[in-house]
Amino acid sequence: MNTPRIVIIGAGIGGLSAALELAHRGLDVTVVEKAQAPGGKIREVEADGTPMDAGPTVFTMRWVFDELLEAVGESLESHLTLQPMGLLARHAWGPEERLDLHADPGHSARAIADFAGTAEAARFQDFCQRARRTYHTLKDTFIRAPRPSPATLVGRAGIRGLGDLIRISPYDTLWRALGNHFHDPRLRQLFARYSTYCGSSPFQAPATLMLIAHVEQEGVWMVEGGMARIPGALANLAARRGARFCHGHAVTEILVQGGRARGVRLADGEEIRADAVLSNADVAALQQGHLGTAVRQAVAHDRGRQRSLSAVTWNLRAPVGGFPLLRHNVFFCRDYHAEFEDVFGRGRLPAEPTVYVCAQDRGDRDSDGISPQEDRLLCLVNAPPLGDRPAPSPEEIARCEETSFRLLQRCGLQLERPGTGAVVTAPPQFEQLFPGTGGGLYGQAMHGWRASFNRPGTRSRIPGLYLVGGSVHPGAGVPMATLSGRLAASALLSDLTSRKR
């Protein structure tokens, strides 16, 4: 029989993981990517003449990538150089209020005791146990599994696991649950930030997101050369197995014939015929017709669907002083509730945002990788996903920049505001990069207990059209999107086998 031909739209991490597995299995795979390099949201920009990470900066859940590479006869160590981090992040609320979180919970407990007292350290240890229990309850029943429903989740957990599902408090919000663990408002604010990893507000996101705390304790790695080395490695492995990559070409339409996806049409009019299509675009792009009217109903429209957070980012190269930067640093605003009310409630940039700073040339110790002259920096603040509307305006972004860098200065970081060589990316630019999202970077916001179940699964409503990426199950983030690619490859191979029979 003829070798099945597969077209993958987008070389994001989900599309790449699917391409690698399908090419390894001998399928004829073509990946079409409008950018000039693979990666999707894992991207690099050149600021002040220097390449630097401009997307995700944290590498976690290494087992996802170990399993992917093992499935194709490779090892992660052969293609990426990873360094485990002992100190995960440095957090600041002011010039004298700093707290470091460590991969070792015992080290973190001691730091919390010094920062907020022994009672809070004991509460932190209780929190870690709950985060660990939540993670292990959902790892196989939800994260690794095909799209679940509440009923199938209970079925996978079984009678013995039903109590664990109840104990993870799926109906509680993260903010409220954290209030049961921490009395110091700064600690509640710190651990509430995990909701932003999924583009959500801690005041609306489910308490189950506390599992991210355990994910980080299981390991955070620095990738030598930057995060862009990850998609580069997967693309090279897929190409070695015969996958073809068409960079610099945009897909304008998914071709549907006889009720089935049969290929794609490119912006220049060329058609690529296929037996199946995998879309690594945000599902909103399908729903809004960015990939043709024939697939607008491929994913059910959820009226309650709320876009996830967007961001304003500044990539710059500059000298710093006054604050001992590590690789990952968070500078907290004084009113966390007001920040998220501004973004999700009022649809505007925060009056005072929390600022994340990634210093790419630093390590996880004060003495690691410090440049005597300049650092490569990515500074990020949360923003409303309104990039497809005339908001935020350049004036609003300028005010946000002033407020953000004033907060850094208040916390002791001496850093000049970005100059002309810096690269500023705001919701309108993210909308251009990822159409249909308004700049939302994580698909659907995880607001309410049902949000996890409302994400589309691998199979769309149109036979032969499969969905991958952070906007589908199991969710946003580099490892989750990678898992979505593996789930799609498995579903497609299963369907091809069924068709042959």
Buried (B, 14 or more C-beta within 10 A) or exposed (E): EEEBBBBBBBBBBBBBBBBBBBBBBEBBBBBBBBBEBBBBBBBBBEBBEBBBBBBBBBBBBBBBBEBBBEBBEBEBEEBBEBBEBBBBBBBBBBEEEBBBBBBEBEBBBBBBBEBBEEEBBEBBBEBBEBBBBBBBBBBEBBBBBEBBEEEBBBEBBEEEBEEBBEEBBBEBBBBEBBBBBBEBEBBBBBBBBBBBBBBBBBBBBBBBBBBBBBBBBEBBBBBEEBBBBBBBBBBBBBBEBBBBBBBEBBBBBBBBEEEBBBBBBBEEEEEBEBBBBBBBBBBBBBBBEBBBEBBBEBBEEBEEBBBBBBBBBBBBBBEBEEBBBBBBBBBBBEBBEBBBBBBBEEBBBBBBBBBBBBBBBBBBBEEBBBEEEBBBBBBBBBBBBBBBBEBBEEEBBEBBBEBBBEBBBBBBBEBEBBEEBBBBBBBBBBBEBBBBBBBBBBBBBBBBBEBBBBBBBBBBEBBBBBBBBBBBBBBBBBBBBBBBBBBBBBBBBEBBEEEEE
